[in-house]
């Protein structure tokens, strides 16, 4: 692993002495600044904490770009180039929530913006953020925010 990946994974800085023992980095392709048990031995495996940053960014961008569509675990793990189980486990380590809850939270956040900014019908907002039925949208919105979309919209009107 490269120096930065090791520091990120372990939370401790890598000393120059450690960094002088070089092996190719599997994660980023760098040829130096890696750690190994000894210079002739195999690379030391350091446990990671979640998805690598570029992979997580790619998945989050994909989610944001496709919130209005049905998003499956298979699509998300394909974007991250991982198996579904491995992706779901690492995604939860990175974000603190499983992929489905993350997507749902992103849908509700976008819906909140639309409810604040636009005078669209709630059924249209539900479709724009990827819910097939307005009733499912209302239920999910109430579970996450504690109020219904129409009450949220009414409350926002009074704040203006």
N, C-alpha and C positions, 0 to 999 in steps of 0.2 A: 504494500500500500504506500502511497505517497505521504510525505510529511504532513500535509494539510489534512488528508483523510484520517491519518492516525490521530492527530491532535483533536480533530472534530469528534472522532469516535470515542476516544478515551477521556477527553476533557482536560488532558494534561499536555504541556508543551514538550516537544521533542528536542532533546539536547543536540548540539553539533556532533558530539561523539556518536550518539545513536544514528543520526542522519548520515554519518560518514560510511556506515555499512549499507551499501547500495545493492538493490535488486530491482528488476523491472516492476513497475506498478501495473497490476492487473486492472485496477479501477479506472485509471486515467491515461494509461499508456506511457507515463513518464519513465525515463530510464534511470533516474537517480532519486535521491532524497527518500529512500525507502528503508524499512526496518527488516532485519532478519535475525534469527538466533545467532548465527555466525555468518561471516561473509560467504562461505561456501555452501551453507545449508539452505533449506527451503524458506520461503517468505513466511513470516509470522502472521497468523490469522488473528486479527483484532475484531471483536464483535462490533457490528455497526448498530446504530440506534436509528432505525427507520430507513426510509428511502434516501438514496443519494439526492442531493439538492437539485441537480438538473432533471432527474426523473420526476421528482415531486413537482417541480415547476411545470414540466411538460404535461403531467396529469391534471394539475390545477387549471392550466390554460385550456386543456381539452374540455374539462368540465364547464368552465365559464363559456366557452364557445358553443357548447352543445346543451346548455341547460333547458332549452325548449324541446329537446328530444328525449326519448327513453334512453337512459344510460345503464348499461349492464356491467357487472363486474368483469365479464370477459372483455368488453371493449376497453375498460380502464386498464386491465392488466396487460392488454396488448400494447397500449400506448407506452407502458412502463417496461415492456419486454420481459415480463415475468409470468410465472404460473399464478393462477388465481389465489391459491392458498398463500403463497409466499408474498404476493403483492398485498393482500388484505392484511396480513400480519405486519408487514413493514409500514404500510400506510397508517395503520392504527398507531404504531410506535411514533411515527412522524407527526401526526396531527392530534392524537389523543382520542379520536373517534373512528369507528369503522367507515369504510368508503360510502356505504348507503346513507349513514347519518350525516356525513360531510356533504354529500350531494344535496340531501334534503335541506340542510342548513343554508347552503348556497342558494337554493331555490327560494327559500323563505326570505333571505336577505334581499335578493333581487326583487321579489314580490313587494317587499316593504318599500323599496325605492319607487317602484311603479305606482303603488298605492298613494305614496306621498306626492309624486310629481304629476301623474296623469289622471285624468278623469275617465279612465277606461272602466268598463263594467268588470266586476269581480271575475266573472266567467272568462273574460278575455285575458285578464291578468293571469288566471290559473293556467290557461293554454300557453301563454307566453313564457311561463317559467317551467313548463313541462308536466303539468298535471292533466290527466285526461278528463277528470270529472271535477267540477267546481266543489262538490261536496267533499271529495278527498282533500282538495286544497284547503278548504275551510277547516277541516279536522286537523290537518297537519299544521296549519298556521296557528290554530288555537293551542295545540299541544306545545309548540315551540315558544310562543309569545305570551300565552295566557289570555289572549283576547281574539275575537274573530276579525277577519279582514275588514268587515264593514265598521266595526267598533274602532279598529285601528285608524281607518280612514277618517271617521268622525272625530276622533281625538286629535288627529293631526290638523284638521281644519280649524279646530278651536285654538291651537297653538299659534297659528299664523297671525 
